[in-house]
Amino acid sequence: MSQVAIHERDPAAATLTMSSREIAELVESRHDSVKRTIERLAEKGVIGIPPTVEYKDGLGRPAAEYQVGKRDSYVIVAQLSPEFTARLVDRWQELESAAVTAAPAIPPNYAAALRLAADMAEQKDRAEAELAIAAPKVAALDRIATADGLLNLTGAAKALQQQPVKFCESLRRLGWIYRRAGGKSNVAYQDKIQAGYLTHKTTTVMRGDGTEKICEQVLVTTKGLTKLAVLLVGQAA
């Protein structure tokens, strides 16, 4: 649907207008037919000739539409399709309600103007605070912009600029890894595996005596690295 414009005729007032394209949609008619009706009524002096606005049609070609005021829109619709008058009334109510909601109120006095200025300053402060909160997350994600594939815990710590020992301690505190009773190897919690943050790699190592030993290693995925970057930077902040 075409846009509805608000044309300011003077600093103290604004006039809502409806485009001829929107009128055509409301009355289910061709836009060129609506434009011809507008021009015919304007020639007869029934309505004033409305201003035009340029736009691009569906093929990207330049075209023009009329911007029609409320009173003249009723005359046009009555000429085109009177049965759609109720639809036009409903649309104007929507536009006027939206304009009242969107239009900033002019402070009636100096005290109100000061209050408005204070409110705007508070909004600015809140926006800056939100940016400050987001900044560590952005910095964290920048750290792993070049990370790809799977990393062991030492490699993940390096990618996040953490000391490996403290990094593993953080993972245990966050509930990402643990050690089985009597075991020395780190094990990933199942929920972190299911979330796609961690995975396990099992390798077989040959002992000096010729026997085999199965080793399990926790690996951090790129998704997990991104999540950890946010969590660890947030803790540091």
DOVO-291895 format. One record per residue (C-alpha): residue number from 0; residue in one letter; x, y, z. Coordinates in steps of 0.05 Angstrom, whole numbers, padded with zeros to 5 digits. Example, Ala and Ser with C-alpha at 12.3 -4.5 7.8 and 13.67 -1.06 7.14 Angstrom:
BEGIN
<domar n="0" res="A" u="00246" v="-00090" w="00156"/>
<domar n="1" res="S" u="00273" v="-00021" w="00143"/>
//
This chain:
BEGIN
<domar n="0" res="M" u="00000" v="00000" w="00000"/>
<domar n="1" res="S" u="00025" v="00069" w="-00016"/>
<domar n="2" res="Q" u="00050" v="00114" w="00038"/>
<domar n="3" res="V" u="00008" v="00169" w="00069"/>
<domar n="4" res="A" u="00044" v="00235" w="00073"/>
<domar n="5" res="I" u="00040" v="00292" w="00124"/>
<domar n="6" res="H" u="00050" v="00358" w="00089"/>
<domar n="7" res="E" u="00068" v="00417" w="00133"/>
<domar n="8" res="R" u="00035" v="00480" w="00107"/>
<domar n="9" res="D" u="00060" v="00522" w="00166"/>
<domar n="10" res="P" u="00102" v="00508" w="00228"/>
<domar n="11" res="A" u="00040" v="00504" w="00272"/>
<domar n="12" res="A" u="-00002" v="00455" w="00232"/>
<domar n="13" res="A" u="00005" v="00392" w="00190"/>
<domar n="14" res="T" u="-00045" v="00364" w="00140"/>
<domar n="15" res="L" u="-00054" v="00290" w="00129"/>
<domar n="16" res="T" u="-00061" v="00269" w="00056"/>
<domar n="17" res="M" u="-00077" v="00203" w="00023"/>
<domar n="18" res="S" u="-00044" v="00184" w="-00042"/>
<domar n="19" res="S" u="-00085" v="00171" w="-00105"/>
<domar n="20" res="R" u="-00053" v="00102" w="-00107"/>
<domar n="21" res="E" u="-00082" v="00086" w="-00038"/>
<domar n="22" res="I" u="-00150" v="00112" w="-00059"/>
<domar n="23" res="A" u="-00146" v="00066" w="-00120"/>
<domar n="24" res="E" u="-00132" v="00006" w="-00074"/>
<domar n="25" res="L" u="-00189" v="00025" w="-00027"/>
<domar n="26" res="V" u="-00241" v="00028" w="-00083"/>
<domar n="27" res="E" u="-00210" v="-00030" w="-00121"/>
<domar n="28" res="S" u="-00198" v="00013" w="-00183"/>
<domar n="29" res="R" u="-00141" v="00027" w="-00230"/>
<domar n="30" res="H" u="-00094" v="00083" w="-00209"/>
<domar n="31" res="D" u="-00098" v="00117" w="-00277"/>
<domar n="32" res="S" u="-00175" v="00118" w="-00271"/>
<domar n="33" res="V" u="-00170" v="00151" w="-00203"/>
<domar n="34" res="K" u="-00122" v="00203" w="-00230"/>
<domar n="35" res="R" u="-00168" v="00219" w="-00288"/>
<domar n="36" res="T" u="-00227" v="00228" w="-00240"/>
<domar n="37" res="I" u="-00185" v="00275" w="-00197"/>
<domar n="38" res="E" u="-00165" v="00316" w="-00258"/>
<domar n="39" res="R" u="-00237" v="00318" w="-00284"/>
<domar n="40" res="L" u="-00264" v="00341" w="-00217"/>
<domar n="41" res="A" u="-00209" v="00393" w="-00210"/>
<domar n="42" res="E" u="-00225" v="00421" w="-00280"/>
<domar n="43" res="K" u="-00298" v="00429" w="-00259"/>
<domar n="44" res="G" u="-00276" v="00465" w="-00195"/>
<domar n="45" res="V" u="-00307" v="00412" w="-00150"/>
<domar n="46" res="I" u="-00240" v="00399" w="-00116"/>
<domar n="47" res="G" u="-00173" v="00434" w="-00118"/>
<domar n="48" res="I" u="-00118" v="00405" w="-00159"/>
<domar n="49" res="P" u="-00076" v="00365" w="-00109"/>
<domar n="50" res="P" u="00000" v="00366" w="-00106"/>
<domar n="51" res="T" u="00038" v="00308" w="-00138"/>
<domar n="52" res="V" u="00094" v="00264" w="-00112"/>
<domar n="53" res="E" u="00142" v="00223" w="-00154"/>
<domar n="54" res="Y" u="00151" v="00149" w="-00143"/>
<domar n="55" res="K" u="00176" v="00087" w="-00180"/>
<domar n="56" res="D" u="00125" v="00039" w="-00208"/>
<domar n="57" res="G" u="00130" v="-00037" w="-00207"/>
<domar n="58" res="L" u="00178" v="-00036" w="-00266"/>
<domar n="59" res="G" u="00223" v="00017" w="-00235"/>
<domar n="60" res="R" u="00198" v="00072" w="-00281"/>
<domar n="61" res="P" u="00185" v="00142" w="-00254"/>
<domar n="62" res="A" u="00111" v="00158" w="-00242"/>
<domar n="63" res="A" u="00069" v="00209" w="-00205"/>
<domar n="64" res="E" u="00013" v="00205" w="-00154"/>
<domar n="65" res="Y" u="-00033" v="00257" w="-00125"/>
<domar n="66" res="Q" u="-00034" v="00273" w="-00051"/>
<domar n="67" res="V" u="-00107" v="00285" w="-00033"/>
<domar n="68" res="G" u="-00136" v="00318" w="00029"/>
<domar n="69" res="K" u="-00191" v="00287" w="00070"/>
<domar n="70" res="R" u="-00250" v="00328" w="00043"/>
<domar n="71" res="D" u="-00230" v="00319" w="-00030"/>
<domar n="72" res="S" u="-00219" v="00244" w="-00020"/>
<domar n="73" res="Y" u="-00293" v="00236" w="-00001"/>
<domar n="74" res="V" u="-00314" v="00273" w="-00064"/>
<domar n="75" res="I" u="-00269" v="00229" w="-00107"/>
<domar n="76" res="V" u="-00293" v="00164" w="-00076"/>
<domar n="77" res="A" u="-00366" v="00186" w="-00082"/>
<domar n="78" res="Q" u="-00353" v="00198" w="-00156"/>
<domar n="79" res="L" u="-00317" v="00132" w="-00167"/>
<domar n="80" res="S" u="-00350" v="00080" w="-00121"/>
<domar n="81" res="P" u="-00398" v="00106" w="-00068"/>
<domar n="82" res="E" u="-00404" v="00036" w="-00038"/>
<domar n="83" res="F" u="-00332" v="00042" w="-00013"/>
<domar n="84" res="T" u="-00344" v="00105" w="00028"/>
<domar n="85" res="A" u="-00346" v="00067" w="00093"/>
<domar n="86" res="R" u="-00279" v="00036" w="00077"/>
<domar n="87" res="L" u="-00251" v="00106" w="00065"/>
<domar n="88" res="V" u="-00279" v="00130" w="00132"/>
<domar n="89" res="D" u="-00246" v="00073" w="00169"/>
<domar n="90" res="R" u="-00179" v="00086" w="00135"/>
<domar n="91" res="W" u="-00180" v="00160" w="00153"/>
<domar n="92" res="Q" u="-00194" v="00142" w="00225"/>
<domar n="93" res="E" u="-00133" v="00096" w="00224"/>
<domar n="94" res="L" u="-00089" v="00151" w="00194"/>
<domar n="95" res="E" u="-00112" v="00205" w="00242"/>
<domar n="96" res="S" u="-00103" v="00159" w="00302"/>
<domar n="97" res="A" u="-00033" v="00141" w="00279"/>
<domar n="98" res="A" u="-00015" v="00214" w="00267"/>
<domar n="99" res="V" u="-00037" v="00234" w="00337"/>
<domar n="100" res="T" u="00004" v="00178" w="00367"/>
<domar n="101" res="A" u="00066" v="00192" w="00326"/>
<domar n="102" res="A" u="00065" v="00268" w="00327"/>
<domar n="103" res="P" u="00109" v="00297" w="00382"/>
<domar n="104" res="A" u="00071" v="00344" w="00428"/>
<domar n="105" res="I" u="00094" v="00416" w="00430"/>
<domar n="106" res="P" u="00110" v="00436" w="00502"/>
<domar n="107" res="P" u="00056" v="00485" w="00526"/>
<domar n="108" res="N" u="00103" v="00523" w="00572"/>
<domar n="109" res="Y" u="00175" v="00531" w="00594"/>
<domar n="110" res="A" u="00170" v="00480" w="00650"/>
<domar n="111" res="A" u="00142" v="00428" w="00602"/>
<domar n="112" res="A" u="00198" v="00443" w="00553"/>
<domar n="113" res="L" u="00250" v="00431" w="00608"/>
<domar n="114" res="R" u="00215" v="00365" w="00625"/>
<domar n="115" res="L" u="00217" v="00344" w="00552"/>
<domar n="116" res="A" u="00291" v="00362" w="00548"/>
<domar n="117" res="A" u="00305" v="00321" w="00611"/>
<domar n="118" res="D" u="00267" v="00261" w="00583"/>
<domar n="119" res="M" u="00306" v="00265" w="00518"/>
<domar n="120" res="A" u="00371" v="00267" w="00558"/>
<domar n="121" res="E" u="00350" v="00205" w="00597"/>
<domar n="122" res="Q" u="00334" v="00168" w="00533"/>
<domar n="123" res="K" u="00403" v="00187" w="00506"/>
<domar n="124" res="D" u="00436" v="00162" w="00571"/>
<domar n="125" res="R" u="00399" v="00096" w="00567"/>
<domar n="126" res="A" u="00420" v="00086" w="00495"/>
<domar n="127" res="E" u="00493" v="00100" w="00513"/>
<domar n="128" res="A" u="00488" v="00051" w="00571"/>
<domar n="129" res="E" u="00460" v="-00003" w="00526"/>
<domar n="130" res="L" u="00518" v="00008" w="00478"/>
<domar n="131" res="A" u="00567" v="00002" w="00536"/>
<domar n="132" res="I" u="00536" v="-00065" w="00555"/>
<domar n="133" res="A" u="00539" v="-00089" w="00483"/>
<domar n="134" res="A" u="00612" v="-00067" w="00473"/>
<domar n="135" res="P" u="00644" v="-00125" w="00512"/>
<domar n="136" res="K" u="00603" v="-00175" w="00471"/>
<domar n="137" res="V" u="00626" v="-00144" w="00407"/>
<domar n="138" res="A" u="00698" v="-00145" w="00430"/>
<domar n="139" res="A" u="00690" v="-00218" w="00451"/>
<domar n="140" res="L" u="00664" v="-00239" w="00383"/>
<domar n="141" res="D" u="00720" v="-00201" w="00349"/>
<domar n="142" res="R" u="00769" v="-00246" w="00385"/>
<domar n="143" res="I" u="00744" v="-00308" w="00350"/>
<domar n="144" res="A" u="00729" v="-00277" w="00282"/>
<domar n="145" res="T" u="00784" v="-00320" w="00252"/>
<domar n="146" res="A" u="00770" v="-00383" w="00292"/>
<domar n="147" res="D" u="00747" v="-00442" w="00251"/>
<domar n="148" res="G" u="00732" v="-00515" w="00266"/>
<domar n="149" res="L" u="00745" v="-00551" w="00331"/>
<domar n="150" res="L" u="00796" v="-00531" w="00384"/>
<domar n="151" res="N" u="00821" v="-00569" w="00444"/>
<domar n="152" res="L" u="00817" v="-00533" w="00511"/>
<domar n="153" res="T" u="00887" v="-00505" w="00506"/>
<domar n="154" res="G" u="00873" v="-00478" w="00436"/>
<domar n="155" res="A" u="00806" v="-00449" w="00457"/>
<domar n="156" res="A" u="00839" v="-00414" w="00516"/>
<domar n="157" res="K" u="00891" v="-00384" w="00469"/>
<domar n="158" res="A" u="00837" v="-00361" w="00421"/>
<domar n="159" res="L" u="00801" v="-00326" w="00478"/>
<domar n="160" res="Q" u="00865" v="-00297" w="00507"/>
<domar n="161" res="Q" u="00857" v="-00337" w="00571"/>
<domar n="162" res="Q" u="00907" v="-00376" w="00613"/>
<domar n="163" res="P" u="00893" v="-00451" w="00600"/>
<domar n="164" res="V" u="00889" v="-00469" w="00674"/>
<domar n="165" res="K" u="00842" v="-00412" w="00691"/>
<domar n="166" res="F" u="00803" v="-00425" w="00628"/>
<domar n="167" res="C" u="00789" v="-00497" w="00650"/>
<domar n="168" res="E" u="00770" v="-00473" w="00719"/>
<domar n="169" res="S" u="00721" v="-00425" w="00688"/>
<domar n="170" res="L" u="00690" v="-00481" w="00647"/>
<domar n="171" res="R" u="00680" v="-00523" w="00709"/>
<domar n="172" res="R" u="00650" v="-00464" w="00746"/>
<domar n="173" res="L" u="00603" v="-00451" w="00688"/>
<domar n="174" res="G" u="00582" v="-00524" w="00685"/>
<domar n="175" res="W" u="00613" v="-00540" w="00618"/>
<domar n="176" res="I" u="00664" v="-00594" w="00638"/>
<domar n="177" res="Y" u="00679" v="-00639" w="00698"/>
<domar n="178" res="R" u="00724" v="-00695" w="00719"/>
<domar n="179" res="R" u="00700" v="-00764" w="00738"/>
<domar n="180" res="A" u="00716" v="-00789" w="00807"/>
<domar n="181" res="G" u="00788" v="-00813" w="00806"/>
<domar n="182" res="G" u="00797" v="-00791" w="00734"/>
<domar n="183" res="K" u="00845" v="-00739" w="00706"/>
<domar n="184" res="S" u="00812" v="-00724" w="00639"/>
<domar n="185" res="N" u="00760" v="-00670" w="00629"/>
<domar n="186" res="V" u="00691" v="-00692" w="00607"/>
<domar n="187" res="A" u="00639" v="-00648" w="00574"/>
<domar n="188" res="Y" u="00569" v="-00643" w="00604"/>
<domar n="189" res="Q" u="00517" v="-00675" w="00559"/>
<domar n="190" res="D" u="00474" v="-00612" w="00554"/>
<domar n="191" res="K" u="00533" v="-00573" w="00526"/>
<domar n="192" res="I" u="00545" v="-00628" w="00474"/>
<domar n="193" res="Q" u="00472" v="-00627" w="00455"/>
<domar n="194" res="A" u="00474" v="-00551" w="00449"/>
<domar n="195" res="G" u="00531" v="-00557" w="00400"/>
<domar n="196" res="Y" u="00582" v="-00522" w="00444"/>
<domar n="197" res="L" u="00628" v="-00580" w="00459"/>
<domar n="198" res="T" u="00644" v="-00648" w="00430"/>
<domar n="199" res="H" u="00687" v="-00708" w="00448"/>
<domar n="200" res="K" u="00744" v="-00737" w="00408"/>
<domar n="201" res="T" u="00767" v="-00807" w="00424"/>
<domar n="202" res="T" u="00838" v="-00828" w="00404"/>
<domar n="203" res="T" u="00877" v="-00891" w="00415"/>
<domar n="204" res="V" u="00948" v="-00883" w="00441"/>
<domar n="205" res="M" u="01000" v="-00938" w="00439"/>
<domar n="206" res="R" u="01037" v="-00947" w="00505"/>
<domar n="207" res="G" u="01111" v="-00964" w="00508"/>
<domar n="208" res="D" u="01095" v="-01035" w="00527"/>
<domar n="209" res="G" u="01054" v="-01045" w="00464"/>
<domar n="210" res="T" u="00986" v="-01040" w="00497"/>
<domar n="211" res="E" u="00934" v="-00991" w="00475"/>
<domar n="212" res="K" u="00904" v="-00935" w="00515"/>
<domar n="213" res="I" u="00839" v="-00899" w="00496"/>
<domar n="214" res="C" u="00841" v="-00825" w="00510"/>
<domar n="215" res="E" u="00780" v="-00779" w="00509"/>
<domar n="216" res="Q" u="00790" v="-00705" w="00494"/>
<domar n="217" res="V" u="00741" v="-00647" w="00500"/>
<domar n="218" res="L" u="00738" v="-00602" w="00439"/>
<domar n="219" res="V" u="00705" v="-00534" w="00434"/>
<domar n="220" res="T" u="00663" v="-00519" w="00372"/>
<domar n="221" res="T" u="00661" v="-00451" w="00338"/>
<domar n="222" res="K" u="00591" v="-00442" w="00367"/>
<domar n="223" res="G" u="00617" v="-00458" w="00436"/>
<domar n="224" res="L" u="00676" v="-00411" w="00428"/>
<domar n="225" res="T" u="00628" v="-00355" w="00410"/>
<domar n="226" res="K" u="00585" v="-00370" w="00471"/>
<domar n="227" res="L" u="00646" v="-00373" w="00517"/>
<domar n="228" res="A" u="00673" v="-00308" w="00490"/>
<domar n="229" res="V" u="00610" v="-00272" w="00512"/>
<domar n="230" res="L" u="00607" v="-00308" w="00580"/>
<domar n="231" res="L" u="00680" v="-00297" w="00598"/>
<domar n="232" res="V" u="00683" v="-00225" w="00576"/>
<domar n="233" res="G" u="00619" v="-00212" w="00615"/>
<domar n="234" res="Q" u="00651" v="-00242" w="00677"/>
<domar n="235" res="A" u="00713" v="-00200" w="00668"/>
<domar n="236" res="A" u="00671" v="-00137" w="00659"/>
//
